[in-house]
């Protein structure tokens, strides 16, 4: 039996999406890693399995659950860019009624709105400041604000142009503070509330965008300014998104695009254990 897939991205944070309503696919770490490999697979920053929450035995008030895996095959709690792609797929495939609905994730339920132009707004929940820590990039230390957006982030707001940072090698961080790993954001505040960001994602490496990371970046910038409420446009290498923070809640709005659909050869799938 052939296995259907779609390839899509949100601000060039790209994903393989696997429609699997009954949750029958065996998503081993090896299979996920092979799918995401840009030489031996389709290439992606992660895999989105589209399954009913009931089929996976996972709690959600919504019918559909975003089963998200990082490129290395590890399970992740949440992905803002992936959630936009996931939500648009549900609308395009006629799997939901209307354009406003709830999607389940391991970070909790996320209400979404799929706009007529294909962009998507996701209610991302609270962005909680959890402390401070340090990352080491190319031998240099960067202090940062720890933020939880359903998954862990460390945001360093820096004066030097983040486009000049060398993120080719994995940065180091305090594994006692972040025992499950951490996403690292490096941010330049620009004019009129605009932020420029680069990100190194746990289990993936540098990506061209990170949805939860943009929320964390805005939360850290506001925290540094002495507030927890505001709105910013965040410029990442893959484009721009809009983040709005209110006390105890946040929203992320940006594009979601599909580029291809097809079928995986069953023999190839079976060989990836």
C-alpha positions, 0 to 999 in steps of 0.5 A: 500500500502506497503512503501519501505525503505532502510537502509544505512550509511556513516561512520556509520551515519545511515539513513532510505531512503524512495523512494518517487519520487512523494512526496506523503508520509506525513512525519510528525515529529511523523512518522520520529521520530518513524522510527528513534527510535531504539526500536519502529522503524527501528533506524537511525540518520535521514530520507532521502526522495528521491523525485523529486524537482518538486514534492516537489515544491522546487528549484533545477537545478537537478531532485532529491531533498534530503528531510532530517529530523533529528531523532527528526522529525525536518527538516534540511538543509544539511547532508554530509553523507546523501548526499553520501548515497542518491547519491549512491542510485540514481546510484544503482537504475538507476535513473540518467545517469552517475556518476556525477550529481546534487542533490538538498538540502535545503542548495542549489544544491550539485554536486556529483560524485559516484565512482566505489568503492561506495565512493562518493565525494560531493561538499559541498559549502563554509565553512564560519567562522561566529564568536566564541562562547562557549559550555558547556559539563558536566559543562565545558566550551569549546571555539569554532569557529562558521562555517556555511556549509549550517547548523550551527556548533561550532567547539572546538579544544582541547588538551585533548583526545576527546574520553574521553569527556562525551557527554551523556547529551545534551551540552549547547550553546548560543541560542542567537548566534544559535537560530536554534540550532547547531551541536557541534564538538570537535577536536584533531589535530593529525600528518600529518594533521589528525584530530580526531573528535566527534560530538553532532548533533542537533535534534539527539544527539551524532552520529558516524559521521557528514559529514558537521561537518567534513568540519566544523572541517577542516575549523576551524583547517585551520582558527586557522592556519591562512589559508582557504585552505588545505586538511585533513583526519578526523577520526570519530568513524565511520571511515574516510573521506577526506575533501578538502577546497579551497577558497569559496568551499569544498569537502567531500569524503567518503564511502556510504553503504546499509545494508537492504531494505524492506517494512513498514507495512501500518498500522504501518505507519498510526498509527505514527502521 
